[in-house]
Amino acid sequence: MMEAQEKKTKKPFFKRWWFISLVSVVILSMIISEDEDELCK
């Protein structure tokens, strides 16, 4: 296992800051748009 760690390790994409922020923005926009739809009815 030590040999694998010595090589350049890539983080899984879901642990990268830009992926987390992108998902957060998408989820927030979905929640906000759902709230606006309910208010308009």
PALOLO-152532 format. One record per atom (N, C-alpha, C, CB): x, y, z; residue in one letter. Coordinates in steps of 0.1 Angstrom, whole numbers, plus 2048, in hexadecimal, padded with zeros to 3 digits. Glycine has a CB too. Layout:
! PALOLO-152532
XYZa...
END
This chain:
! PALOLO-152532
8087F4800m800800800m80980D800m7F780080Cm81480C806m81D818807m82181C7F9m829815810m8238127F0e8278157E2e81D81D7DBe82A8087DBe81081A7DDa8068217D6a8058307DBa7F881A7D9a8088327E8q80783F7EDq8138487E9q80783F7FCq81E8427E5e82A8497E1e82784F7D3e8368407E0e81F8497CBk81C84E7BEk81385A7C0k8158437B5k8128627B5k80986E7B6k7FA8697B7k80A8777A9k7F486C7C3t7E78687C6t7DD8737C2t7E58647D4t7D286F7BBk7C88787B7k7BC8777C1k7C38767A9k7B78827C5k7AB8817CEk79F87D7C5k7A888F7D5k7968767CBp7898737C4p7838817C1p78086A7CDp77C8817B5f77688E7B1f76C8947BBf76F88C7A4f76688C7C3f75C8917CCf7628977D9f7528867D0f76F8967DAk77689C7E5k77D8A97E2k7808927EBk77C8AD7D5r7828B97D1r7798C57D4r7858B97C2r77F8D17D7w7778DC7DCw76E8E17D1w7818E77E0w7738E17C4w76A8E77BAw75E8DE7B7w7728E87ADw75F8D17B9f7548C87B7f74A8CA7C2f7588B97B7f74E8CB7CFi7468CE7DAi73E8DB7D8i74D8CE7E7i7458E57D4s73F8F27D2s7358F27C7s7498FD7D0s7388EB7BCl72F8EA7B1l7228E37B5l7368E37A5l7238D87BCv7188D07C0v70F8D97CAv71C8C37C7v7168E07D2s70E8E97DCs7068F37D5s7188EF7E6s70C8F97CBv7059047C3v6F98FE7BCv70F90A7B9v6FB8F27B6v6F08EB7AEv6E58E87B8v6F58DF7A7v6E88E27C3i6DD8DE7CDi6D68EB7D2i6E48D67D9i6DE8F57D6l6D79017DAl6CE9077D0l6E290B7DFl6D29087C4s6CA90D7B9s6BD9057B7s6D290E7ACs6BE8F87B9m6B28EF7B7m6A98F27C3m6B68E17B7m6AE8F47CFi6A58F77DAi69F9047D9i6AD8F67E8i6A690E7D5i6A191C7D3i69691C7C8i6AC9267CFi6999157BDs68F9157B2s68290E7B6s69590E7A5s6839037BEe6778FC7C3e66F9057CCe67B8EF7CBe67690D7D5d66F9167DEd6689217D6d67A91D7E8d66E9267CBe6689307C3e65B92B7BCe6729367B9e65C91F7B8d6519187B1d6459177BBd65490A7ACd6479147C7e63D9127D1e6379207D4e64290B7DEe63F92A7D5l63A9387D8l63193D7CDl6469417DAl63493A7C0c62D93F7B5c61F9397B4c63593C7A8c61D92D7B9k6119267B8k60692C7C0k6129177BBk
END
